[in-house]
Amino acid sequence: MEKLMLVEPDLMLAEGANGLLGYIYQPEGISSPSELDEYNKSFKVSIPLYLQDGKTIIGTFYFTH
């Protein structure tokens, strides 16, 4: 019998626009909030902010300097 393995998305808690808390997909190689802060400094873009399901968009997360 074949085993089914569930894989949860690599989500990271993040604060979006207007202080809204949600989740972003964890950038490759990032494993902590402090590493995310350093990663953020190199971008000027925004990405969707999700509920914990990784599908429902609830806002926007901005990468800022």
CORCORJO-V837409 format. One record per residue. N is the residue number from 1. RES is the residue in one letter. BURIAL is + if it has 16 or more other C-alpha atoms within 10 Angstrom, else -. D_CENTER is the distance of its C-alpha to the mean C-alpha in whole Angstrom. Layout:
BEGIN
n:N res:RES burial:BURIAL d_center:D_CENTER
n:N res:RES burial:BURIAL d_center:D_CENTER
END
This chain:
BEGIN
n:1 res:M burial:- d_center:35
n:2 res:E burial:- d_center:32
n:3 res:K burial:- d_center:29
n:4 res:L burial:- d_center:26
n:5 res:M burial:- d_center:23
n:6 res:L burial:- d_center:19
n:7 res:V burial:- d_center:16
n:8 res:E burial:- d_center:13
n:9 res:P burial:- d_center:10
n:10 res:D burial:- d_center:8
n:11 res:L burial:+ d_center:5
n:12 res:M burial:+ d_center:4
n:13 res:L burial:+ d_center:6
n:14 res:A burial:+ d_center:6
n:15 res:E burial:+ d_center:9
n:16 res:G burial:+ d_center:10
n:17 res:A burial:- d_center:13
n:18 res:N burial:- d_center:16
n:19 res:G burial:- d_center:15
n:20 res:L burial:- d_center:13
n:21 res:L burial:+ d_center:10
n:22 res:G burial:+ d_center:8
n:23 res:Y burial:+ d_center:4
n:24 res:I burial:+ d_center:1
n:25 res:Y burial:+ d_center:4
n:26 res:Q burial:+ d_center:5
n:27 res:P burial:- d_center:7
n:28 res:E burial:- d_center:11
n:29 res:G burial:- d_center:13
n:30 res:I burial:- d_center:10
n:31 res:S burial:- d_center:11
n:32 res:S burial:- d_center:11
n:33 res:P burial:- d_center:10
n:34 res:S burial:- d_center:13
n:35 res:E burial:- d_center:13
n:36 res:L burial:+ d_center:9
n:37 res:D burial:- d_center:12
n:38 res:E burial:- d_center:14
n:39 res:Y burial:+ d_center:12
n:40 res:N burial:- d_center:12
n:41 res:K burial:- d_center:15
n:42 res:S burial:- d_center:16
n:43 res:F burial:- d_center:14
n:44 res:K burial:- d_center:15
n:45 res:V burial:- d_center:13
n:46 res:S burial:- d_center:11
n:47 res:I burial:- d_center:8
n:48 res:P burial:+ d_center:8
n:49 res:L burial:+ d_center:7
n:50 res:Y burial:+ d_center:8
n:51 res:L burial:+ d_center:10
n:52 res:Q burial:+ d_center:10
n:53 res:D burial:- d_center:12
n:54 res:G burial:+ d_center:9
n:55 res:K burial:- d_center:12
n:56 res:T burial:- d_center:12
n:57 res:I burial:+ d_center:11
n:58 res:I burial:- d_center:12
n:59 res:G burial:+ d_center:11
n:60 res:T burial:+ d_center:10
n:61 res:F burial:+ d_center:8
n:62 res:Y burial:+ d_center:11
n:63 res:F burial:+ d_center:11
n:64 res:T burial:- d_center:14
n:65 res:H burial:- d_center:17
END
